[in-house]
Amino acid sequence: MSYQNIITIEQGKRGGKPCIRRMRITVYDVLGWLAAGMSQAEIIDDFPELTAEDIRACLEFVADRERRLLAVVGAI
């Protein structure tokens, strides 16, 4: 799976934050729900337009972003 096919960034939508498949649900919304203790099943029950693959894409996106940040900071 590649998050690039799922996570979209559109200027003017949710302030340019990364969203899931052009919807108004952001990566950070999903991460916040997971951090609050919601399971994937609970998130999908509340937002049936989301899939388990969407949630994994959010995690992959953030992991990649963190990896890139560490690479840039380490290069300085």
GUMARRO-995006 format. One record per residue: residue in three letters; x, y, z of N, C-alpha, C in turn. Coordinates in Angstrom, 3 decimals, padded with zeros to 6 digits. Layout:
N
{r ALA {X Y Z} {X Y Z} {X Y Z}},
...
//
This chain:
76
{r MET {000.843 -001.185 000.000} {000.000 000.000 000.000} {000.886 001.245 000.000}},
{r SER {000.447 002.249 -000.684} {001.169 003.503 -000.710} {000.219 004.635 -000.313}},
{r TYR {000.593 005.365 000.706} {-000.285 006.448 001.160} {-000.460 007.526 000.108}},
{r GLN {000.455 007.637 -000.848} {000.350 008.675 -001.874} {-000.930 008.545 -002.692}},
{r ASN {-001.496 007.358 -002.752} {-002.743 007.154 -003.500} {-003.978 007.475 -002.662}},
{r ILE {-003.788 007.713 -001.372} {-004.921 007.923 -000.465} {-004.906 009.314 000.161}},
{r ILE {-003.749 009.771 000.596} {-003.645 011.065 001.270} {-003.515 012.164 000.219}},
{r THR {-004.398 013.153 000.321} {-004.404 014.259 -000.634} {-004.249 015.583 000.104}},
{r ILE {-003.615 016.526 -000.547} {-003.467 017.871 000.011} {-003.983 018.842 -001.039}},
{r GLU {-005.016 019.582 -000.652} {-005.620 020.545 -001.566} {-005.631 021.907 -000.879}},
{r GLN {-005.041 022.872 -001.549} {-005.040 024.232 -001.016} {-006.488 024.691 -000.845}},
{r GLY {-006.795 025.249 000.300} {-008.130 025.752 000.551} {-009.064 024.755 001.215}},
{r LYS {-008.690 023.502 001.259} {-009.514 022.498 001.942} {-008.853 022.166 003.269}},
{r ARG {-009.576 022.445 004.344} {-009.093 022.203 005.709} {-007.720 022.860 005.926}},
{r GLY {-007.559 024.035 005.350} {-006.317 024.797 005.540} {-005.102 024.161 004.899}},
{r GLY {-005.308 023.322 003.886} {-004.186 022.672 003.213} {-003.640 021.477 003.963}},
{r LYS {-004.349 021.037 004.995} {-003.902 019.864 005.761} {-004.108 018.602 004.938}},
{r PRO {-003.284 017.582 005.176} {-003.453 016.325 004.447} {-004.776 015.660 004.820}},
{r CYS {-005.545 015.314 003.802} {-006.871 014.708 003.978} {-006.885 013.315 003.355}},
{r ILE {-007.950 012.598 003.625} {-008.106 011.250 003.106} {-009.013 011.283 001.879}},
{r ARG {-008.464 010.832 000.767} {-009.195 010.704 -000.505} {-010.083 011.904 -000.832}},
{r ARG {-009.526 013.081 -000.723} {-010.209 014.331 -001.073} {-011.410 014.640 -000.185}},
{r MET {-011.593 013.871 000.883} {-012.666 014.167 001.833} {-012.189 015.277 002.765}},
{r ARG {-013.033 015.677 003.667} {-012.675 016.715 004.629} {-012.168 016.122 005.943}},
{r ILE {-011.916 014.832 005.965} {-011.359 014.168 007.145} {-009.841 014.197 007.006}},
{r THR {-009.172 014.801 007.995} {-007.717 014.944 007.906} {-006.999 013.759 008.552}},
{r VAL {-005.742 013.636 008.175} {-004.863 012.653 008.815} {-004.845 012.909 010.320}},
{r TYR {-004.806 014.175 010.700} {-004.719 014.526 012.111} {-006.003 014.204 012.865}},
{r ASP {-007.157 014.252 012.188} {-008.400 013.804 012.812} {-008.267 012.337 013.203}},
{r VAL {-007.839 011.528 012.246} {-007.715 010.083 012.480} {-006.708 009.808 013.590}},
{r LEU {-005.567 010.475 013.555} {-004.555 010.264 014.596} {-005.091 010.669 015.970}},
{r GLY {-005.851 011.738 016.015} {-006.441 012.177 017.267} {-007.410 011.150 017.828}},
{r TRP {-008.215 010.555 016.949} {-009.166 009.529 017.400} {-008.426 008.307 017.915}},
{r LEU {-007.361 007.895 017.202} {-006.575 006.753 017.660} {-005.906 007.059 018.998}},
{r ALA {-005.360 008.254 019.126} {-004.694 008.654 020.369} {-005.678 008.720 021.532}},
{r ALA {-006.941 009.030 021.240} {-007.970 009.096 022.284} {-008.450 007.706 022.697}},
{r GLY {-007.956 006.680 022.000} {-008.296 005.319 022.383} {-009.328 004.637 021.515}},
{r MET {-009.772 005.306 020.450} {-010.739 004.656 019.549} {-010.034 003.562 018.757}},
{r SER {-010.730 002.470 018.535} {-010.193 001.406 017.695} {-010.497 001.731 016.232}},
{r GLN {-009.829 001.009 015.336} {-010.133 001.194 013.912} {-011.602 000.905 013.646}},
{r ALA {-012.124 -000.137 014.272} {-013.526 -000.510 014.067} {-014.461 000.606 014.529}},
{r GLU {-014.150 001.238 015.656} {-014.989 002.334 016.158} {-014.956 003.530 015.216}},
{r ILE {-013.775 003.840 014.695} {-013.643 004.960 013.756} {-014.461 004.682 012.496}},
{r ILE {-014.352 003.467 011.985} {-015.082 003.109 010.766} {-016.584 003.073 011.034}},
{r ASP {-016.985 002.654 012.229} {-018.412 002.690 012.578} {-018.939 004.123 012.581}},
{r ASP {-018.139 005.053 013.140} {-018.545 006.456 013.194} {-018.443 007.151 011.845}},
{r PHE {-017.488 006.727 011.029} {-017.240 007.337 009.715} {-017.162 006.222 008.674}},
{r PRO {-018.312 005.698 008.236} {-018.305 004.542 007.328} {-017.662 004.809 005.972}},
{r GLU {-017.428 006.068 005.652} {-016.744 006.373 004.395} {-015.249 006.053 004.470}},
{r LEU {-014.730 005.833 005.687} {-013.332 005.460 005.869} {-013.174 003.955 005.823}},
{r THR {-011.970 003.521 005.458} {-011.639 002.098 005.432} {-010.424 001.856 006.330}},
{r ALA {-010.183 000.603 006.623} {-008.987 000.242 007.390} {-007.731 000.673 006.621}},
{r GLU {-007.779 000.584 005.304} {-006.643 001.013 004.482} {-006.404 002.520 004.625}},
{r ASP {-007.462 003.307 004.737} {-007.319 004.754 004.948} {-006.585 005.029 006.257}},
{r ILE {-006.956 004.304 007.294} {-006.331 004.504 008.609} {-004.854 004.105 008.567}},
{r ARG {-004.547 002.993 007.917} {-003.140 002.592 007.767} {-002.371 003.628 006.949}},
{r ALA {-003.010 004.217 005.932} {-002.355 005.245 005.116} {-001.999 006.463 005.967}},
{r CYS {-002.873 006.820 006.908} {-002.576 007.937 007.807} {-001.329 007.648 008.630}},
{r LEU {-001.248 006.444 009.161} {-000.081 006.060 009.966} {001.179 006.034 009.113}},
{r GLU {001.081 005.511 007.904} {002.227 005.468 007.006} {002.677 006.882 006.628}},
{r PHE {001.718 007.768 006.366} {002.030 009.155 006.017} {002.822 009.831 007.140}},
{r VAL {002.347 009.689 008.364} {003.001 010.340 009.494} {004.367 009.709 009.769}},
{r ALA {004.478 008.409 009.639} {005.769 007.751 009.827} {006.779 008.250 008.797}},
{r ASP {006.337 008.394 007.557} {007.226 008.884 006.500} {007.617 010.334 006.754}},
{r ARG {006.653 011.138 007.183} {006.937 012.545 007.481} {007.959 012.652 008.624}},
{r GLU {007.797 011.834 009.639} {008.733 011.832 010.770} {010.128 011.395 010.319}},
{r ARG {010.176 010.371 009.488} {011.457 009.877 008.975} {012.163 010.976 008.186}},
{r ARG {011.414 011.709 007.364} {012.012 012.795 006.570} {012.492 013.929 007.465}},
{r LEU {011.724 014.257 008.499} {012.118 015.309 009.432} {013.422 014.945 010.118}},
{r LEU {013.524 013.715 010.575} {014.749 013.279 011.250} {015.933 013.290 010.304}},
{r ALA {015.721 012.955 009.031} {016.798 012.963 008.051} {017.298 014.372 007.817}},
{r VAL {016.388 015.353 007.766} {016.777 016.742 007.533} {017.501 017.296 008.756}},
{r VAL {016.973 017.050 009.935} {017.607 017.543 011.169} {018.964 016.896 011.348}},
{r GLY {019.077 015.602 011.032} {020.343 014.893 011.174} {021.402 015.384 010.191}},
{r ALA {020.972 015.967 009.083} {021.894 016.439 008.058} {022.521 017.770 008.411}},
{r ILE {021.941 018.467 009.384} {022.432 019.802 009.724} {023.659 019.722 010.577}},
//
